Amino acid sequence: MYIDSHCHLDRLNLEKYPNGLSEALDTARENGVSRMLCVAIDLEHIDDVLSIAEQHNDIFASVGVHPTSHEGEEPSVERLLALADNRDVIAIGETGLDYYYGEESREIQQARFITHMKASAVCGKPIIVHTRDAKEDTLALISAHCDPKIAGVLHCFTEDLDMAQRAIEMGFYISFSGIVTFKNAKALQEVARAIPMERMLIETDSPYLAPVPFRGKPNEPKYVPEVAKFIADLRGISLEEVADLTANNFNTLFKVEA
C-alpha cells in the first residue's frame, strides 16, 4: 500500500468525478493508496483542509502558510498551536523559503518559517518544508530553530544531494514528487538513487506536477504509485519494498500507527 505524504485535496480538479472528492478518494484507494496527508497552504481555507481529514479515517491534515502566500492572515505561534490541537493534524506546514520569484519577501518568509518551527517545537509535530532556490538559508534556519528530535520533511525535493544529506543529518526526511520521473530531472534522480531508503517519502503534491506518463494533466493521489514505480526501477529494488519502506517512514515521522 502507498501513502501520499503531501497533497492538496481541497484544490483537486474534480471535473471528471461526478461525485466529487469522495469519488477521487475512492479511485486513489482502488489504486492502493492507503493514506493521504492533506496539506494546508493558508489559513483562509484551513477549515476545508480540516474538514476533509475529519470526514475520512485515512486522511490526515497539516496547518500552515506557504512561503509565497502574500495575502491573508499571517500565522502566529499561538494560532498554529490552536489549529494543531486537533487529532487529525499531524504536521505543521507547509512552510519554508522560496526565492524563485525574487528577493523582496525574504525577511517575511524567514520570520514566518521561524514561527512555524517554534510551533512545531512546542506541539511536537513535524514540519513540512518547501524550499526553492534557498538552500543555505533553509538549512541555516532549520539548524538554528528546528528540534532535530521532531524534525520534518523537505517535500517535493528538487535540490542537490548535498542539501539532502545535510537535511538528513538534522533528522529530516526527503520526499519525491512526480518531478523525479521527468526526463530532464537527471540530477534529482541521482539524489533519489543515493539517499538512504530509510529517509525517503513519496508524494503527488497534487493537483500539481503529475508524474510521467500523466505529465501535463491534473495530478491526484491515485498517481503516487507512479512515483514509487520510478524509484523502484531507479534503485533496482522491488515496488513492494518502496511502498513498504516509504509507508513505514511516513508512520514513523508523523507518529501514527501503522
Buried (B, 14 or more C-beta within 10 A) or exposed (E): EBBBBBBBBBBBEBEEBEEEBEEBBEBBBEBBBBBBBBBBBBBEBBEBBBBBBEEBEBBBBBBBBBBBBEEEEBBEBEBBBEBBEEEBBBBBBBBBBBBEEEEEBBEEBBEBBBBBBBBBBBBEBBBBBBBBBBBEBBBEBBEEBBBEEBBBBBBBBBBBBEBBBBBBEBBBBBBBBBBBBBEEBEEBBEBBEEBEBEBBBBBBBBBBBBBBEBBEEBBBBBBBBBBBBBBBEBBEEEBEBBBBBBBBBBBEBBEEEE
